[in-house]
Amino acid sequence: MRSRSRACLLALPLAMLVTARSGAAAGPPKRKPLDAKQREAVLALLKAVDLAQDVDVLADAGLAWENHVLKSGDQTAYVPFRLTMGGPADSLRSAAMYVRAVSRRDGLRASDEHSLLRDWLVHSGTDVAPRTAETMYLSPGEMPVGVGTASIRQSTAAAAAASTALTMQQREFEKQQRAADEAKKKQETKQRDPYLFPFEDYFFFDAKGTHRVERALALPAGDYDVFVGLIDRDHVKTSSPMILRRTVTIPDFWSDQLALSSLILVKDVRHIKAAFAGQQQAEHPYAFGQTEVVPVAAASFTPEEALTVVFQMCNYGAPDSDLTADYTFYRVDGARRLFNRTNPQFFSDADLPPPGTWETQAFATQSVALQSFPPGQYELEVSVRDRLTRATAKGTVAFTVGSAVR
């Protein structure tokens, strides 16, 4: 008889962070107008990123980027990222940051997308800038609901009850379809130009005493070049922007295919008294409801530590879910070879969030002591098998184990 482990399911809510354009009837939250220094800094960053986009000349000395991709609502992935500053960037104090995503099609960066933010800065400058990237919460009742896959173990005796359930599901689907159609019409009405950058936003923060900043962006499935520009807004005329570019791929999470999110190596999972809101949430992109995960600063460990991974399982069959998660470790310094594996984890309906009608997703976590790992380079492979859909999804993450601390 196989063992079960409910502790392996991370208690994160299904109310994932999504962009304000994901259907908030009241529209995105308002933000403060720019003062003269902020406006000058954002314009300088726009110009610098324009140049980098055109000629691929970058000045990213000292900047390091890490991001993760999670499934969210409205066909949009939630992409928290961490920017670590060193070298010249470490001298920033009153920092301005501009983030832009540019679509890649057939391996080439799109040249026909333009900036709504620039239009606002050039032609207005007095109103409050739109914030398409502002994040917000959706309650579980507002989230897209999970896949309704019939179980072969489900009794067929209660035909009347089953018929009633199907009728309710059909009504719920029709209700959601009407709401989606209305939201789409509103979105199309508001959209003035189909060739806007998929994402752009600006942020201000005090960099004194910190070497990293965390924020998030939202993108649909596809490939993108993400540009990040940094400048000291108190010394715009006497300093040059630092620009970083990274290519980000967003998988298609919005299908009936079993999928895993990014595997996030974390050093802590914290319970917070209340969910962050507004600007606080923007500054804590790895906070989900009343749980905040803290990614490791670097994927490097000692044998005295434990490796903890957090990830999202998406589009599994329900009800009567039956998932198996395997964690396999490989040595990768040299030819990739098996090192060891943990006992499998098993998930059923009792371990997973209640399924909705058309989508399912849940967070899971696993911790492994590294005492038996000799110094070297490793890769963790997570494989999740779904008995109902007979599908398997895999993800990998690399890490290093160093020598013991003496």
Sequence and secondary structure as in RCSB ss.txt:
>XXXX:A:sequence
MRSRSRACLLALPLAMLVTARSGAAAGPPKRKPLDAKQREAVLALLKAVDLAQDVDVLADAGLAWENHVLKSGDQ
TAYVPFRLTMGGPADSLRSAAMYVRAVSRRDGLRASDEHSLLRDWLVHSGTDVAPRTAETMYLSPGEMPVGVGTA
SIRQSTAAAAAASTALTMQQREFEKQQRAADEAKKKQETKQRDPYLFPFEDYFFFDAKGTHRVERALALPAGDYD
VFVGLIDRDHVKTSSPMILRRTVTIPDFWSDQLALSSLILVKDVRHIKAAFAGQQQAEHPYAFGQTEVVPVAAAS
FTPEEALTVVFQMCNYGAPDSDLTADYTFYRVDGARRLFNRTNPQFFSDADLPPPGTWETQAFATQSVALQSFPP
GQYELEVSVRDRLTRATAKGTVAFTVGSAVR
>XXXX:A:secstr
     GGGS    S  EEEGGGT TT S       HHHHHHHHHHHHHHHHHHHH   B TTEEEEE  EE STT
 EEEEEEEEE GGGGG SEEEEEEEEEEEETTEE SS B HHHHHHHHTSSS    TT EEE  GGGS  B    
 TTS SS HHHHHHHHHHHHHHHHHHHHHHHHHHHHHHHH   TTB SEEEEEEEE TT SEEEEEEEE SEEEE
EEEEEEETTSTTTS  EEEEEEEEE   SSSS EE   EEEEEEEE SS   HHHHHH TTEETTEEEEE SSSE
E TTSEEEEEEEEES   SS EEEEEEEEEE SSS EEEEE   EEEETTTS    SB  EEEEEEEEE TT  S
EEEEEEEEEEETTTTEEEEEEEEEEE     
